[in-house]
Amino acid sequence: MAEKILLTAESKAELEKRLEELKGKGRAEIAAKLEEARSFGDLSENAEYDLARDEQAKMEREISDLENRLHNAEIIQSENMSTETIGVGNTVVFKLNGKDERYQIVGSQDSDPVNNKISNESPIGKALLGRKKGDKFDVRIKTGKLESVKKIEIIGIEA
């Protein structure tokens, strides 16, 4: 059985919209490109046709990937979320080496550190899961060949 993919409801809606665009407008555009390329004659030496077929194959792979992700999606339900222990979907306020940080723990598909969303599979995300307010601990972070230790203290947990 395929592994569940944790998504927010917003992320699932974005994936569904992209899938709909590709299946509708995207396929129609590719079909038009293929038809135009066929009009250029001999397909065995037709670069435009080969390019359109490559583009079609790439789009069909993306469609297949989106369908697979949506089929295996599990939506993070914030209304059922605990604020006692950290889980996927919680927003966590913590000190990282003495500096206040605020991140939402999300599935790997929704990870966006620039917008304060970290994956439950990242080193810090994994270390936060199951922890409680007041917990203090160290996390080893490996960046390339370098390894560092980050000191974390959990200040608060929000649904």
C-alpha positions in Angstrom: 0.0 0.0 0.0 1.3 3.5 -0.8 2.4 5.8 1.9 0.0 8.5 2.9 0.9 12.0 1.9 0.0 14.6 4.6 -1.5 17.8 3.1 -3.3 20.9 4.2 -6.8 21.4 2.7 -5.4 24.4 0.9 -2.5 22.4 -0.6 -4.9 19.7 -1.7 -7.1 22.3 -3.5 -4.1 23.7 -5.2 -3.1 20.3 -6.5 -6.6 19.6 -7.7 -6.6 22.9 -9.5 -3.3 22.2 -11.2 -4.5 18.7 -12.2 -7.7 20.2 -13.7 -5.6 22.7 -15.7 -3.3 20.1 -17.1 -6.1 17.7 -18.0 -8.1 20.4 -19.7 -6.2 23.4 -21.1 -2.8 21.6 -21.0 -3.8 18.6 -23.0 -5.7 20.8 -25.5 -2.6 22.9 -26.0 -0.4 19.9 -26.6 -2.9 18.4 -29.0 -2.8 21.6 -31.0 1.0 21.6 -31.0 1.1 18.0 -32.2 -1.5 18.7 -34.9 0.5 21.7 -36.1 3.8 19.7 -36.1 2.2 16.9 -38.1 1.3 19.5 -40.8 5.0 20.1 -41.4 5.3 16.7 -43.1 7.6 13.7 -42.5 7.4 12.9 -38.8 10.8 11.0 -38.8 12.7 14.2 -39.2 10.3 16.6 -37.6 11.9 18.4 -34.6 8.7 20.3 -33.8 6.8 17.0 -33.5 9.5 15.4 -31.4 9.5 18.5 -29.1 5.7 18.4 -28.8 5.8 14.6 -28.0 8.5 15.2 -25.3 6.4 18.0 -23.8 3.3 15.7 -23.9 5.2 13.0 -22.1 6.4 15.4 -19.4 2.9 16.7 -18.8 1.4 13.2 -18.6 4.0 12.3 -16.0 3.0 15.4 -14.0 -0.7 14.4 -14.3 0.1 10.9 -13.1 2.2 12.2 -10.2 -0.6 14.6 -9.1 -3.2 11.9 -9.3 -1.1 9.6 -7.2 -0.5 12.3 -4.6 -4.2 13.2 -4.4 -5.1 9.5 -4.2 -2.8 9.0 -1.3 -3.5 12.4 0.4 -4.5 12.6 4.0 -5.8 16.0 5.0 -4.5 17.5 8.3 -7.6 18.3 10.4 -6.8 21.3 12.6 -10.1 21.0 14.6 -9.0 17.6 16.1 -5.5 18.8 16.9 -4.1 18.6 20.4 -2.2 21.5 22.0 -0.8 19.2 24.6 1.7 17.4 22.4 3.1 18.5 19.0 1.8 16.8 15.9 1.6 17.5 12.2 -0.5 20.6 11.7 0.4 22.3 15.0 2.2 25.6 15.1 5.0 25.6 17.5 6.7 28.5 19.2 10.2 27.6 20.4 13.6 29.0 21.2 16.3 27.8 18.8 19.7 28.5 20.2 18.1 31.3 22.3 16.2 32.9 19.4 12.4 32.8 19.2 11.0 30.9 16.3 7.5 30.0 15.1 6.8 27.2 12.7 3.9 25.1 11.6 4.7 21.4 11.3 3.4 20.2 7.9 3.7 17.2 5.6 6.7 17.1 3.3 4.6 18.2 0.3 3.7 21.5 2.1 7.1 22.3 3.5 8.0 25.9 2.9 10.6 27.1 5.5 10.6 30.7 4.0 6.9 30.9 5.1 7.5 29.2 8.5 6.3 25.7 7.5 8.7 22.8 8.2 8.3 19.2 7.2 7.5 16.6 9.8 10.4 14.6 8.1 13.0 17.4 8.6 15.5 16.9 11.5 13.8 19.7 13.6 10.3 18.7 12.6 11.0 15.0 13.6 12.5 16.2 16.9 9.5 18.4 17.8 6.9 15.7 17.2 5.4 14.3 20.4 7.1 17.0 22.6 5.3 19.2 25.1 5.5 22.8 26.2 8.5 23.4 28.4 10.6 20.5 26.9 14.2 21.3 26.3 16.4 19.2 24.0 19.2 19.2 21.5 18.9 18.3 17.8 21.8 17.3 15.6 21.6 18.9 12.1 23.8 17.7 9.3 24.4 20.1 6.4 26.6 18.5 3.8 29.7 17.3 5.7 29.1 19.7 8.6 27.1 18.7 11.7 25.8 21.1 14.4 23.8 20.8 17.5 20.8 23.1 18.0 19.3 23.7 21.5 15.5 23.9 21.5 13.1 24.9 24.2 9.3 24.6 23.4 7.4 27.8 24.5 4.0 27.1 23.1 1.8 24.8 20.9 -1.1 26.0 18.9 -3.7 24.1 16.9 
